[in-house]
Amino acid sequence: MNNAVTNNAVWHAATPAQQGIWVLDKDERLRPTYLIPTVLEFTGQIDNAILAESAGHALNRHPALRSRFRLDLGTQRVEYRTDGPPGEVGFIDAQADGWSADELDRLVGVLCWTPFDLAEEAQARGEVIKVDDTTTLLVLTMHHISFDGWSRHLLVNEIIAGYQALRRGEALDPTPSAHPAGLVGPPPADVTAQRVAEAVDRLRGAPLTVTLPYDRCPAPGESSVLGANLSIELDEELTGKVMAVAAQEGSTPFMTAVALLAGTLSRYSGQRDFLFAFGWPGREDPATADAIGMFMSTLVLRVGLDETTTWRELVRNARIGALEAFMDCDVPLEPIATALNPGRHVIWPPLTPVLVNVDDLPLELPVAPGVTCRYRLDGPVHTKYDLDLFVRSDDGEHGSRLTLAIDYPTDLFDAATIETLLSGLRRSAVDLAYSTEEPCCARPADS
């Protein structure tokens, strides 16, 4: 691919989050954790050429996806330009070429997890793969330095809408999308310093670790980021009762998951004060709602309990902790982490080894009559946190169901240990639903 860029490009200052990712991308062990692969499986009679055209148009339309990054040695500033060519969308006819299922899986793995050269390559690429007459894969890989979870929804929806338009014989809109540099700017330095000090006060005194049931403890920086995923689903009755209590306290599924995790870990270890990280979309400005780029940030919430805290009170505490963190959504995490933990290694997650997030990927996307699209989530897991808890809510025939899923590094945990932790989370959900006014620590996690 020709990745040359013109000599008269405008260089834009990277955001604090992008600067941090640029540094961490230099660590070979962590590089896969900053890739955002998306594998879409289309079922039905799909026109592969039109799909590739729509995907290629989308990758070209968004300046963020054409970003190249550098460190300006004079200013010691990470910056980027967007005048280079977009990433390519290729096509492979695996059916005609006789690819076996194992070969196809290996190919998808290579496409998903091959790192980008941040200086020379566009931060997005795609491949359309015809598996058979009624199955096509679209493999998209983006780098987190230019892309986030919100952007994934936007990009996938745009590709599907473009496919539908091309099938109707309509031309695609060539208008470039908004440039991310024109949508966000740094707050005044004095305001940032004051807000950082307030956030530090909120978090000061909390343990900077979480007592987890590790099976192994490799030396810092030596454990692999390769992991696995296990999950449990709460049935409609239990989900309904859990969320009824949550609604009484104004708590979302995310806040409820925070409460369940804190209560469960406290039962196992006796820890009473927790810091959990979570991703924030960073789309407060309406102008960013439809923009593709890297706008998200990592926030840290604090949730605590004592021997007398009931499940209802813990849900309330989790809500308060989340709302306090939301108020700091525009405060960079790095200066907070530096103030609270000045000796930490830059490649470690700041302040906590635990992440809690919402899984909001749609189960299925309509494309055309007789054609559907779904996300394939059966690939390898890479995680830089010691424990990632994801909560998902899906509507069923008789009500909603909550799913609690854990991504974990296999260097640190055995599957049986995570299964026990998930069982503890289920037990906590039962107690929250049926023993709401009982202290969380009144019974052990495995009772």
Disulfide bonds with the S-S distance in Angstrom:
none
